[in-house]
Amino acid sequence: MTMLCCLAFLQLITGGPAAEHCPAARLPACPPEVVPPASIDWVPLARLVDSAVEAGAAPGAVVAISIGGVQYIHGTGRLGIGDTTRPDPATIYDLASLTKVIGLTTGLMLAVTEGRIELDAPVQRYVPSFTGPFKERVTIRHLLTHSSGLRDGRRLWQETPDAAAARALVDSTPLDTVPGARMVYSDLGAMILTRALESVYQTRIDTLLAARVFGPLGMRTTRFLPPAEWHPHIAPTEDDPWRGRVLRGEVHDENAAWLGGVSGHAGLFSTAEDLLVFGEWLLRLTVGRSDGRIAPAVAREFLRRQELVPGSSRALGWDTPSDNSSAGSRLSSRSWGHTGFTGTSIWTDPDRKLVIVLLTNRVHPTRQNNGHVALRRAVADLAASIADASNLVDMYGSSHLTLSPNYR
């Protein structure tokens, strides 16, 4: 999609042209010895997200882009009903299923690098209680590609009396098909992978990720179970009928809440700032710039389309572009990404050295809002166009950051 096409999209969802914005200003804190890159026109991107939020796609949103290490962050709208605070780079969002890739999949990359888990080993090696017909044939790779034969999910919070019973029910849930027969996106598979990861490290996933991934990367506002002092900075999610309140600072996903707020399928909270750090780190890994934690070859294996099931777009944990996906129509076939039910998404295009983060709380106050779907695709297409027009070289290691005029 060209920039003109994206502007046409703005008029389609708003019924008129978007409001003008001042040119984005570069932070004065950039080191003087770093030569600024060629000017990038970020205004169309700000207009796109502003107009979508004004049209009701979400109460508020933060879009964050990195092109070769040159970053742009723009927030718009409000945190929620009764809170007119404008979202900004440090606004914390419930990532929902981005937990599967930012958290769980990264932990599994670490375990594979360290020889603690083998991708083609049977799951029962790590989770012996995962039993039933044909389950001895299910591998870690099957679970990561959603091709294990498991159903999509269960209402654990309604079917079981407590977290221990919920985990036992996940273990005993029968397969719907034999492993490798079809792709069915499954939260149950991610829950079992969580158990496998925790078993080989003998520690809970939140502790493991904080110590081995988020802490070393400087992702200071990425964690499970955010403390109470963070809550004013967290975008609220749904007015939840089950819990009888608007959720703010507690996980939206009911199953994750039933499991204590910590699971590999949901429960992680983060900011646009932190997710750009994470996305750039993965990009560096794929070109061999390892920091000693995850082997570049392991990262590349996780991030490539596996084709375990013919026609499936799944990599290991991650997804790759497909027809009508949130990747839009312009990202390269080597791209990887994922979405979250609360209205979050991340896509990375290694050919363009492009990271795209879109964080919204579209489920506030109700999940009956799908305006974010078209926005995700439009943001991805426009970001690709901006990257193509920029002709930027790889600038990783620089400190270039452009903020929207809102944060001057």
N, C-alpha and C positions, 0 to 999 in steps of 0.2 A: 504494500500500500504506500503510495507517495504521500508527502506532506499535504498536498492539496486534497487527496482522498480522505485523509484523517480529519481535515478541517470540514469537509463535507459531512463526515460522520458527526462532528460536533453539532452542525446545524440540524441534522436529522434527529438527534436525541434531545435537543433543546428548543427547536423551533426558531432558531435565529443565531446570529453570529456570537461568538464568545467575547467576553469583555477583554479590553486591552490590559496588558501588564507592562510594568516597567522592565527594561532590560535587566537581566540577572547580573549581580555584582560579584566579583571574585573576592573571597575573604582576604583582608589585608594581612592575615597571619601567614600566608604562604611564604616560604623561605625566598629571599630575594635572589639567591643564586640559581633558582629553578626558572628556566625560560618558559613563559606561558605558551600553551599550545595555540594553534589557530582557533579563532573565535568560533564558538558553537552556538547556534541559535536554539535555545531551549524553550523559547516562548510558546511555540505550537504545542509542546508537551504539557506545559502548565495549563494552557487553554483547554486542552482535551480533558484533563482530569478535573479541572474546575467545573467545566460545563457538565460533565457526567454526574458529579456530586450535586450540582444545582438541580439536575434533572431527577435526582432521587436514587442514583445507583448505590449510594451509601451515605450515612451521615457525614463521614469525612474520609480522607484518604491521604496516604503518603506514597509518592512515587520516587524511586531512587534508581539512578542509572550510573553505570561505570563503563566508560569506553577507553580501553587501554590504560585504566587506572585514573582517568580523569572523571570525577564524580559530579553528579548533579542531584539535589534532593529538593522536592517541593511538596508541601503539605497544604491541604485545602479543606474547607468545611468546618465541622465541629466534632468534638469528641462524642457527643450524644445528646439525647433529650435532657434538657436542664443543665447542660454543660457546654457553653459556647466556646470553650477553649479551642483554638485552632490547632490541629495536629501538626507536629513538627518532626525533625529528624530523630528526636529522642522519645517520641510517643511509642508506648509499648502496646503491642497487639498480641492477641491470642492467635498463635500460628496454625492451630488445628492440625491438619494432615501434613503441613510442612515439617512437623515434628518427625515424620517418617524419614525424611531425607536429611534435614539439618542435624537431627539428633541420631536416630537409630541407625540409618545407613552409614553415617560417618563413623559411628562406633564399630560397626561391622567391618568397615574398611580398615580400621585400626587393628581389629582382631585378626583379619586375614593377613595383614602385613606382618603381624607378630607370630603367625603360625598357630594361633589359638583356635581358629575356626577355618574349615575347608569348605569352599563353596559347594562342592559336589558331594559332600558327606551327608549321610542321612540325618535328618533333624533329631531323630531318637538318640543319636550319640550325645547330644547336648541337653535334650529335654526328654528323658526316658518315659515320662508320664504321657507323652503324646502318642497315644495308642489307638488302634482300631484297624479295620480292614484297609489294606493298601498303604497305610501310613508309613510302613517301613521303607517305602519307595520315595517318600517325599524328601527332597534335599533342601539345603539352605538356598540354593539358587532358585528352586521352585517357589519358595516363599517370597523371595525378593522380586520375582517377576510376576507374582500373583497368578501362578499357574499350578498351584499345589493340588487343586481340586476342592479346596475349602469354599464354603459359602461366603457371602460378603460380610456378614456380621450377625450378631445376636444382641437382644436387648438385655444385657447382663444385669442392669440395674433393676429390671423387672422380674427376671427369671431366677435370681439367686439371692440368698440372704446376706451375703457379705463378700468381701474381696477374695477370700480363699476359695469359697465355693464358685465364684465367677471364674477364677483361673482353672479350676478343675473342670468346669463346663467347657471352657475353650479347648482344653486338652482332649476331652472326650467327644467333641463335636465330630460327627462322621463326615467323611469326604462326600461331596456331591458327584464328583467324577474322578477318574484315575489321574494321577499326576501327569502334567504336561498336555492334557487333552484340550484345555481351553484357558483363556485368561478371564478371571473374575476378580476385580479389585476387592481385596479382603482386609478389613481391619483385624480379623482373627489371626491372619498370618503374621501381621506386624506384632501382635501381642505375643505370639509364640517366639518370634525372633528376639523380642525383648528378653524373654526367659533364657534363650540360648546365650545371648550376650552377657547377661548377668551371671549365668552359671560359670562361664569360663573366666570371668574376672572376679567372681565372688564379691560383687558389690552392686548396689542399685544403679540403674542407668543414669539417674540425675547426678549422683556423685562421680561416676566414671566420666561423664561428658564434661562436667565442670572442671575436673582436674586435668584431663588429657586433651580436651579440645577447646572449649570456650575460654577457659582461663588463659592458656598459652597464646591464643589468638587475640586476646584483649577484648573479647565480646562480653563486656561488663554488664549488659542488660539483657542477657539471654539465659533463661533458666526455667525450670519447673517451679511451681509453688511460689510465685512472687510474694515477697513480704508485704505487710500491710502498708508500710511507708511508700511503696511503689504505686499503690492503687490510684491515687489522684492522677497519675501519669499514664494509666492504662485505659485504652478505649473500651467502653462497655460493650457487651454482646447482647444476648437475647433476654427478654423478659420471660424467663423459663417457667413453663407451667408445672414441671416436676418439682423444682426447688422453690417455686413461688416467689421469685424475686428477679430483678435485673442483675445479671452476672457482671461482676467487675473485679478482675484479679483472681477469679477462679475459673477453671477450665470449662469451656462451653460443652464439650463432648461428654455425654452422660456416662458412657462406659469408662472413660478416663477418670471422671469424677468418682465413680463407684470403686475404681482401683486405687483411690487415694490421691489422684491428681498427677501421678507419675506413670507414664506408659510410653512405649515406643510409637504408638499410633497417633497420640495426641497429648497435649498438656504443656508444650513448650511455649513460652512467651519471648518476644524479642522486638527489636527496633529495626528501622530501615538502615540506620548506620551500621549496626552489627551485621546485618545480612549482606551488605555490600562487602564488608571485610571478609565474610565467609565465601562469597562468590568469587572474589578476586583470588583468595587462597586456593580454591579448587582449580581455577584457571592456571595458576602458577604450577600446581601439581601436574597438570596434564602436559605441560611442556618440559617437565623434568626438574622444576625448581623445588625440590623437596626440602622440608624443614626437619626431616628426620623422623617424623611421626608416621606418615603414611607413604608407602612406596608409590612413585608415579605410575608404575605399571599396574598396580592394584587400582589406583584411581581411574586410569583409562579403562580398565576392564569393567568397573562398576558403571561408568558413564556411557558405555556403548550399547546400542540396541542389541538385545540378546537373540531375538527371533526364535526363542524356545518354542513358542506357539506361533505358527504361521500367521502373519498379519498383525501380530501384537506389536505395539510401539514401545514396550517396556524395556528399559535398561535394568540394572540391579538397584532396586529401590526407586530410582529416578524414572521419569518418562522422557520420551523424545517426541518431536513434532509429528503430528498426524492430521488428517482432515478435520477441520472444524475444532481443533484443540485450542487451548489458551495461548499456544505459541504463535498464533496468527498465521500468516501465509508467507512471511519473508525470511524467518530464521533458517539457518542452514540445517541440513539433515543431521549434522553432528551435534546439534544443540541438545541440552538436557534441562529439565525443569520439573515443577510440581505445583499443585494448587492445594489450598486449604478451604474447608467448608465455610469458615467464618468470613471469607472474602480475601484471602491472602494468596500470593503466588510469587514464584521466582523462576526466571529463565536465564540461561547462560548460553551464548553463542561463541564457541572458541574461535571460529573463523574471523569474527569481528572483534574478538576480545571484549565482548559485550555482556554485562550483567544487568538484568532488569528485575527490579523488586517493586511489587505493588501490594501495599497493605491497606485493607479496608476493614470496617466492621459492619458489613452489609447485613448481618443478622440482627442488628439493633434497630428497633426493638423486637422485630420478628424475622424469622427465617424466610418468610414469604416475599422475598425480594431477589430477583435474579438480574438486576440491571448491571451487576459487575461482570457478567459473562462477556458481553460485547465490549466492555471497557478493557478487559484483559487483552483481548485480541488486538484492539486498536492501539493500545500502549505498546505492545510488542512490535507491531508493524511500523509505528512511528519511530520507535527507538532504533529499529534496524535502518530506517531511512536516514535518521540523524547520524548514525554511525558511518553509513556509507558516504555521507556528505562531508564528514569531518576529516577523513584521510589521516587520522591520528596514528602515529607509531606507538609501539608499546612503551608506556611511561610508568610501569610499575616501579615503586620505590619513590616516586614523586609524592608531593602532598597537595596536589591540586584538588580543590573542592569548590564547586560553585553552589551557592545556596540560592533558593528562590528569594526574591526581594522581601518576602515576609519575614526573613530571619536576618535582615541587615542590621 
